[in-house]
Amino acid sequence: MTIRTRIAPSPTGDPHVGTAYIALFNYAFAKSQGGQFVLRIEDTDQVRSTAESEQLILDALRWLGLQWDEGPGCEGDCGPYRQSERSQIYQAHCERLLEDGHAFRCFCTPETLSTMRDAQVAAGQTPKYDGRCAELPAADVATRLAAGESHVIRMHVPNEGQCTFVDRLRGEITIPWAQVDMQVLMKTDGLPTYHLANVIDDHLMRITHVIRGEEWIPSAPKHQLLYQYFGWEMPELCHLPLLRNPDQSKLSKRKNPTSILYYRDQGYLPEAVLNYLGRMGWSMPDESERFSLDTMLSHFEIDRVSLGGPVFDIEKLTWLNGQWLTHALTDSEYLARLMEWGFTADFFKKVLPHLKSRIQVFSEASDWLMPLWQAKPHVTEAMFAETGLELETRLQVLQWTLWALESMPDFNRESVFHAVERVAAASELKLKAVMPMLFLALSGSTESISAFDLAVLLGPDRTRARIRHALEVQGGVSKKALKRLEKGYQAVLAVDKNRDSH
């Protein structure tokens, strides 16, 4: 049997370090066993999925050196490898579940479902679908379908008993069926949910081992049930521990830069990033800290993964990157990597339009380019105080701006401008009153390339990291203040939504 693993990211944002972590362990397990590594794009979320995000994922994996054997751009006999191109496959299999009595059509409206769940919560019950459409008479279903009534397709789930499955790292896991919802398999738009597409694709792509994050453990009973309904053998499961922040909270972009491309753009070596991710819950037999991907593959045993929450510590990663720079590169390699990082023709083509109108001699260029090469701007609370805004106002504007940038689907000059403009208006300030603070946060100076252009050149994750740094040097936002700001920000969003609807 050929070992086949896969990574199946959704192209709905920046490529996450958690995705790279899971990809690395799938790659390492497959390659250490002489197997194959498959990349599948789970893009059935038509609202949030973008071609740009997919390309960023491909770029990030290639930068890390995790080349897939099959997937987009590397077609095999199990394609297509984008779920949006596999609709007919899912529909045919869903019809099979309906015919065999393992699934049913549900005509409940969102309002009906909301009322049902509110009643369950009020009664102290676990909110879940109560099966009210599961036994609709065939004639009733036919009438509703003929009338064009909107519906989803759900899977049947036992009402009693429990599901037991085996996880390679955790042994037997048992979950009562009472805790498992009657999962939607096909949405009203005719596209599958993750659960249906995941099971069908893993089977048809001959995936032998599903190595994924532990957040998917509660979904395993649904997947096992679908495998049984189809009469297929389920792949071996292996749920890796989630990456954590140093405070043990789940790794998220609200606390740390989480995009792989942030680390690329900051000047980290891909070898060092992979090395560090490889130490997330696993270690070399001799406990050596610096090792290459090839060395990791030659010693990799997935059974040695620790279930303790691995901590993703940027300071530790930065130290390890320094070890690679100091000990792993010759002088010529060092120079080549440095030029490749920040001194390429493509880089200067991007900044040239902003530079030509601002300098008279080349020696002045460094003043304008330095913000793009800095790890962090050198700013202090006193510098922000000189903008004339009170501390509470500064923290509110920066925190609201950070949240606005985090929820932005398209990061471009116009969208950044409008986000800052809305935050200023909601704070009852003129845009020109908040701009000096934004210049400081992004460049370390009140004079630089346009703050909005600079944000685009830095990219979303580096921009957000600098705003977080600006908050930190001013003392940060307390938990109590954060709740108050969150409430105020939600009010801003409500106003925006109401305005957009008119």
N, C-alpha and C positions, 0 to 999 in steps of 0.2 A: 504494500500500500504506500502510495506517495503522500507524504504529509503536505497538506495545503492549508494555509492560514490566510486571513484577510484583514484588511482595515477598511472601514466603510464610513468615511466622514461625510457630513452634510455641508454643502457649500453655502453656508449662511453667514459667514463672517470671516474674521482673520483665522489662519490655521493655528490651532491651540497647542500649547506645549503638552497638554494631556493627550491629544491625538497623536503627537509625535512619540510620546512615551509608550502608548499602546501599540503604535506601529512598530517601534523598535523591538518590543518583546515578541510580537507576532513574527517579524522578520528574523529575529535571532533564533526563535524556536524552529521555524521552518528550515532556515539555512543550516543550522547546526545538525539537522536530521536529513540533510540532502533533499529538502522539500522545496515547495514553491510558495511565493508570497503574492497575493492578489490584492489589487486596489479596486474598490467599487465605490462609485459616487451615489450617495443616497439623496437624490434631489427631487423627491416627490412633493416637497413643500414649495409650491409654485410661487407663493407670495415672497418668501425670504431667500430662496435659492437664486444664485446669480452665476453667470459664466465667469465673471471676474473673480469671485470667491473660489470657484473651482480651480482656476489657473493659479491662484495664490497657494492653494493646497499642493498642487503638483510642483510648483516652484520650491516650496518649503521642503517637501520630501526629497526632491532631487538635490537641493542644497545640502541636506543632511547626509546624503549618500544612500538613502533607502529606496533603491530602484525596484520597482515591482516587476514580476514576471509576466503578469497579465493585468490589463486595465486600460484606461484611456491612453491612446498613443502607443500601446503595446498589446494589440489585440490577440486573443487566443480563441479557442473553440467554445468558450462559455459565455461569450458576449451576447448582446452589448453590455457594457459595464456601467452605464448610467441608468438608474432606475426609471427615469422619465422616458426612456426608450424601450421599456419592457412591459408597458401597460397591458398589452394583449395577453402576455404570459400570466400576469396576476389575475386578470379577469377570468381567464379560462379556469384557473385553479380555484378561484372563489366560487364560480358556478358549480364546480365539482363538490365543494363543501356544502353548498345549498342543496344540491341533489341528494347527497348522502345524509342530510339531516344534521350536519355538524355546525351549520350557521343559519342565520335567519335575518330577514329584513326588518329593520327598526325604523318606524315612522315618527318617533318622538321628536318634537321641536326642541330647540335650545332652551326655550322658556319652560317647557315641560320638564326637561332634565334638571334645570336649575331649581325649580320648585320641589322636585322629588328629592334632590340632594339636600336642600335647605331643611326639609322635613326630617330627613334622616339624621342630620347633625343635631337638630333640636331634640330628637328622641335619643340622642347619645349613641347613635349607630354609626358604623363606618360608611361614609358616603360611597355608593356604588350603584351601578345600573341594576334595577330590581326585576328585570326580565319581563316587563309587561307586554312586550311585543313578541316574545319567544314562542308563544303558542297561538298566534293569530291564525284563524281558519284560512285555508288556501284561497277560498273564494274572496274573502275580505282583502287578502294581499293582492290578488289579481285585479280587483276593482280599484284599489289605490294606485297600483302601477299603471293601469289604463288611464287613470285621471292625471298621471304625471306627477304624483305626489313625491316630494323630496324624501329621500331615505338613505340610511347607511346600512351596511351589512355587518352584523356582529357574530362572534363565535359563541357557541354553547359552552358553558362551564359547569361542572358538577356543583350541586348545592351542598353536598355533604362529603365528609372524608377529607383526605389530605394528599398532597402531591409530594413525592420524594424523588429527588434527583441527586446525582453525584457531581461534585465539583472537584477537580484534580487537586486543588490546594486545600480545600476545606472539608473534604469527605462528603458524607450524606447531609443534605439539607432538606428539611421538611417544612412545607408551608400549607396551612389549611386552605381548602378551596373556598371557604367563606371569605378569605381575604383577597380573592382573585376576581377582578371585574370581568364582565362579559365584554371583552375587548372589541372595539370597532376595528374591522378588518379592511373595509372599503369605505372611503369617504363619499360624501354626496357628489363630489366632482368626478367620481369614478376612478380616483387614484388610491392606491393602497396606503395603509398606515405602515409605520416602521415594522411592526410585528409580523404582518403577513409577508411583506416583501422580503424581510430579513430571513425568514425561514425558507421561503421558496428559493431565494437566490443562493443561500448557503448550500441547499441540497443540489440545485442544478449546477452550481459552480464547484461541486465536489469538495467542499470545505470539510476537512476532517477534525479540526480543532478550532473552537471559538474562544479566543482569548480577548477578553474585554474588561471594562471597569466594573467594580463591585456594585455600582448603582443599578446594574441590570439584573442583579439576583432576583428581585421581586417579579421580574418578567419571565424568568425561566419556566415557571409552570405553564404559562400561556404557550410558550414556544414548544415545550415538551408535548403539550396536548395537540398542537397543530401537527407535529411530526407523527403522532399516533393517528390522527385523523387521516393523514395522507398515506400512512403505511410506510413511512420512511424511517431509516435509522438516524438517530440524533447524533450530531457531532459531539466530541468530548468537550465539556465546558471547563473553563479556567477563568475565574474572576479575580483580576488584579486589584490590589488596594488603590484607593484614590490618592492622588497627589494632594499634599496639604501645604498651607502657609505655615510659617514658623510658629504662629499661635494655634496651630492644629485645625484651623478652619479650612473648609474646602477651598482649593486654589481657584481664584476668580479674578477677573480683570478689575474688579472694584478695589482690590488691595495690591495687586502686583501686575506688571506687564505679563500677559499670557500668550502673546502671539510669537510664534517661532521667528517670524520676520523681524520682530523687534530686536531680537538677539543678533540676527544677521546684520541689521542696519546699525546696531550699536558697536559692531566690530568684534563680536565673539567668533571663534573658529567653530565650524560645524563639527569637527572632531571632538572639541571640548564639550559642546552641547550634548552630543550623543554619549560621550563618556559619562557626563553627569547624569543624564537620564538613565543610563545603564546601571547606575548605582542607586536608583530609586527602588529599594526593596530587594536588591540583589547585590552580590559582591563577588569579586574574583576569589578563587580558593586561597590565594596567598594574601588577600586583603589589600592588594596594591590599589592605589587610588587613581593613577593615570594609566589608561589602557586604550588601545585602538579598537575599532569595530571588529577587525579580523581576530584580534586576541580574545575579545569577548565571545565571538562565535566558537572559537576553539575550546572554550571552557564552559559554555552555556548549558545549564541544567535548570529548567523552569521549576522543578520541584524544590529548588533552593530559594525561591522567592519568599520573602518574609511578609506576613500579613499585617504587620504594623504599618500605620499610615506614613509613607515616606514624605519627608519634608523637602519642599522645593525652596531652597534658600539662595537668593540671588548673590549674596556675599560669598557663599561657598562656591557657587558656579564661577563667579568672577575670579576667585583665587585659583580654581582649577584651570581656567582659561589662561591665567598668567603662567601656570606651570607648563602648559603647552607652548605658549609663546617663547618661554625662556629655554626650555629643554628639548622641544621636539622639532624646531625649525632651524635650518641653516640660515645664514645671513641672507643669501640670495632668495630663499623661500620666504623669509620674513618680509623682505622688501616687496616681493611679488604679491604676497597676501595684503600688505598695507596698501599698495597701489590699487589692487583689485577692490579693496573695501571703499576707499574714499577719494581716489584720484583718477577715476576712469573718464573717458570722453563722454559717456552717457551722463555721468553725474554733472559734468560741467555744462553740457547742453541744457540741462534742466535749470541750472542757476544763472546761466549767462544772461538771459533777458533781465534778471533782477540786478545783475552786477554792472552791466555796461553803463547804465545811467547814473551810477553812484560813485564810481571811482575815476580818478584822473591819472593815477600811476598804479602799476600792478602791486606795489607794496601795500596799498590800501585794501587790497582784496581780502587779506586775512581777517580784517576787522568784521567784514560782512559775512565771511564764510565760517568763521569760528563757531557760531551757534549750531551749524550743521554737523560739526565734528565733535562737539563737546559730549561727554557722557551725561552731564547735568549742568545747567547754568549755575554760575556761582552767585547766588542771591542770598539776601538776609532779610529778616523781618523789617529792619530799619529801612531798607530800600523800598519795600512795599508800602511802608508807612508814609514815605515821601510822595506817594501818589495822591494823598489828600483824602483818601477814603478811610472810614473807621474800620477797625479790625473785624468786627462782626459783619459788616457789609462786604469786606474783601473775601472773607471765608464763604459767605453765602454765594457771591457771584462765582467764585472759583468752583465751589462744590456743585452748583447748578450747571455750570458750563461743563464740568466733568461728566455729570450724568447725561447731559444733552449729547455729548460726543460719544458716549458709550452706546447710546440707542440709535445712532445714526447709521442707516443702511448704506448710504453713498457718501463717502468722505471726499468732498471736493471744496474748492474755494467758496462757492456759493452757499453750500449747505453749512459750512463752518460759520460763514458770515451771518446767515440767518439765525443760527443757533445762539451765537453771542448777542445778536440784536434782540432776540426774544428774551434772553436772560436779563439783559440790561433794562428792557422795558418792564419786565415783571418785578425788577428790583427798584423801579421808579428812578432810574438813572438814564442819562443820555449815553449813547454809544461812546462818544469821545471821552466820557468820564471813566470808562472801564478799560479803554484801550491801553493806557500806560501800564496797567497791571498785567494785561495779557502779554504785552511786549516783554515785560520783565520775566514772566513765568516761562515763556518760550525761548527767549534769547539771552536773558540776563542783563538786558539793557532796555531803555525806553526808546532807543533808536536802532532799528534793524530793518531788514527786508520786511515788507508788509506782513503783519502777524498772520493773516489768513493764508498768504502764499507760503510763509514759513511752515505753518501747520501742515499744508499739503506736502511740502518737501520732506518734512520729518516723518509724515505718515501718522495714522490714527493712534497706534500704540505708543510711539515715542512722544507724541503730543500729549496724550493722557498722562504718561509717566511724568512729564515735566509739570503738569498742573498739580498732580499729586505731590510732587516735590515742593511746589510753591505753597501748598497747604501745610505740609510738614514743617517747613522752616518757620512758619508763623504759628506754630503750636498745635496745628491740626484741629480737627473737629471732634468734640467729645461725643459719647454715645447719646447723651441727652439732647445735645444740640443737633446731632445727626437726625434724630427722629423728628425734631421740629422742622429742620430743613427739608426732610423727605415729605412731610405733610404739605409744606408750602410748595414744593416742586410738583407734587401731584395736582395741586390746585392750578398751577401754571399749565400743566398738560391738559387738564380738563377745559381750560379756557381756549387753548390751541385747538383741541378737538372740536369744541363747539363752534369755533370760528371757521374751521375747515369744512364743517358740515353744511355751512350756509353758503 
